Amino acid sequence: MLWFALILPDLPLQVFTRGVEDAGLLAVVEPQPRATIVAATAAARVRGVERHQGVAGALVVVPELALRERDPALETATLAELATWAGRFTPCVSLDPPDAVLLEASASLRLFGGIDALAQRIAKAALPLGLTTTLAAAPTPLAARWLARARPGTLVRPSEGWAHALDALPIELLADGAPVPAATLELLRGVGVRRIGELPRVPRDGLARRDASVVTDTVARARGRDPDPRPRFVPAERFASRLVLPASVAHTEPLRFAAGRLFSNLAAWLAARRAGLDCCRLHLEHDRAPATVVEIVTGRPQRDAARFVQLACEHLAALTLPAPVEALRLTADAPVALPACTPDLFDGESDAAREAALRLLDRLRARLGRDAVHTVLPVADHRPERAGRGRGRLHGARDHR
Amino acid sequence: MSTSPLATLAGLPPGLLWPADRLARPAEAGVPTGFAALDAQLPGGGWPRGALIELLIDAFGIGELALLLPALRAAAPERWIAWIAPPHLPYAPALAAAGVRLDRLLLLTSSDPATTLWTIRQAVASGGCSVVVAWLPNAQSAALRRLQLAAEASATSLFVFRPGGAAQQASPASLRLRLQPAPDALVLEIVKRRGPPLAWPLRLILPERPAAFPSRAARRCSGLR
């Protein structure tokens, strides 16, 4: 087993900044229980905005600071998006909330040319999504996650004694991705444990008596002594992706950049499903007016993000916005399987034609409904208007092949 | 030694040059229309493949389907013949009598023009149809352009029925015919083709009229012959 952990640091902030090239002075606020800053852009941090700072305090330091309320639903959706995108590297992808995606890639290593090549490839491919990720690899999911958090870029290969790579990590990581309560961490710090490597020296029965056996279990899972099964992520059947702009936009020009992010996502979703698309809708959401919908139609099914972006730009250029745009949403359904080309030696022509005819039938029925697609059959009836009836006879036509 | 420019041009390999006073010679021969007089006037000697063909009519039932029947009869058995948004229910016994394979006839009804256009594009681009016949009462030029591009990328002949008034508007279709009724015949005016304009309209005697009652049609046809 080899797990890659992809962590999105500052996810509450990233969901807002990924749609623009420079977010400027922006901070994300957790409204409950007290309005505090959760994350802030680098520009804001340089000016003195800090995490866990009260909103009032932050506004004193930087009066022109823009604030956005934290959006947990958008964070979950973004994580699912990253997991869908990761499906191009391996089918075994798991979500690890709140901010990580795990990839079990042992079966894909040979295809991508080894662990280093795969790590580079993942990091490079993540750029068009507009998300900042940190990455690490280890033989267990927990170890990969801790390393991605504390030592980004570490790639631990499965070998004898690999678990010693965890020894130097601080024990605060135990609470990351595992149900270790803060009180237990406090207890461990109280008895002088600072690093994960020091934990085996703590008596197990003593930990169990103090309700802290979860620590032993967690470390056993991280070191691979206990199994740590993860549910597999299944990509959505329909594509829907939403991108919130940090500030409302009154012109279509800046929307192109954000739309590019969405189409990169769409391309990833299509690649994971090995499908193409010839029609999708870009919704421009306004504050008070109903959303403006741009329908993007390509001549033939495809999954090339650049082609979609090009078409979207043409549509956006011709558009007059009724109101400033707050968010972009891209929806698509009915992907068409784009099979790899299989050359036939014998009579490929008519087989391909039959296959295409059936595919067309499925596609038309999916979009138009069963009632709108039928054939005609002569019926013995003296009334001309009743002499050709064919509704619902399509099974016969299908069986004809 | 000097050669005249015309002789130089004539020495070029065929297909590179198309003099505007002659019919274009497409790489692929067309689908025979079943009417020798019409075949002679069409580039490629028949309905062009992979092209948008506009048929402009003022009223339905003047024999416009009889014009297409030979092409429908010759359609490949494994592909569909798609009729998209026909204004009336087709008369199945007459079509069957004319030799059209009814089990390959796919009838698609659609409620709004956008869906109709989508359906036509799908039918043409899928490669699963040999002939697509569509009725478009009002189509924008951009939509027609899309259809022409979709048809060019496939090998499907796309026939589109449009109202006669559209003859005055420009269209990206590669062949446009205006059909007008005449007693026991159909008068064809070639509005646009890849070649010089035709000065006189063609007059085609239709052997079969599926829209009419079979007995009357048979009587009329026999009288003509």
Chai-1 contact restraints between the chains, C-beta under 6 A:
chainA,res_idxA,chainB,res_idxB,connection_type,confidence,min_distance_angstrom,max_distance_angstrom,comment,restraint_id
A,G299,B,A150,contact,1.0,0.0,6.0,A-B,restraint_1
A,R300,B,A125,contact,1.0,0.0,6.0,A-B,restraint_2
A,S350,B,E78,contact,1.0,0.0,6.0,A-B,restraint_3
A,A353,B,E78,contact,1.0,0.0,6.0,A-B,restraint_4
A,A353,B,R79,contact,1.0,0.0,6.0,A-B,restraint_5
A,R354,B,E78,contact,1.0,0.0,6.0,A-B,restraint_6
A,A356,B,S126,contact,1.0,0.0,6.0,A-B,restraint_7
A,A356,B,G127,contact,1.0,0.0,6.0,A-B,restraint_8
A,A356,B,G128,contact,1.0,0.0,6.0,A-B,restraint_9
A,A357,B,R79,contact,1.0,0.0,6.0,A-B,restraint_10
A,A357,B,W80,contact,1.0,0.0,6.0,A-B,restraint_11
A,A357,B,G128,contact,1.0,0.0,6.0,A-B,restraint_12
A,L360,B,S126,contact,1.0,0.0,6.0,A-B,restraint_13
A,L360,B,G128,contact,1.0,0.0,6.0,A-B,restraint_14
A,A372,B,T109,contact,1.0,0.0,6.0,A-B,restraint_15
A,V373,B,L108,contact,1.0,0.0,6.0,A-B,restraint_16
A,H374,B,L107,contact,1.0,0.0,6.0,A-B,restraint_17
A,T375,B,L105,contact,1.0,0.0,6.0,A-B,restraint_18
A,V376,B,P90,contact,1.0,0.0,6.0,A-B,restraint_19
A,V376,B,A92,contact,1.0,0.0,6.0,A-B,restraint_20
A,V376,B,L102,contact,1.0,0.0,6.0,A-B,restraint_21
A,V376,B,L105,contact,1.0,0.0,6.0,A-B,restraint_22
A,P378,B,A92,contact,1.0,0.0,6.0,A-B,restraint_23
A,P378,B,P93,contact,1.0,0.0,6.0,A-B,restraint_24
A,P378,B,A96,contact,1.0,0.0,6.0,A-B,restraint_25
A,A387,B,A92,contact,1.0,0.0,6.0,A-B,restraint_26
A,A387,B,P93,contact,1.0,0.0,6.0,A-B,restraint_27
A,G388,B,Y91,contact,1.0,0.0,6.0,A-B,restraint_28
A,G388,B,A92,contact,1.0,0.0,6.0,A-B,restraint_29
A,A397,B,D103,contact,1.0,0.0,6.0,A-B,restraint_30
A,H400,B,D103,contact,1.0,0.0,6.0,A-B,restraint_31
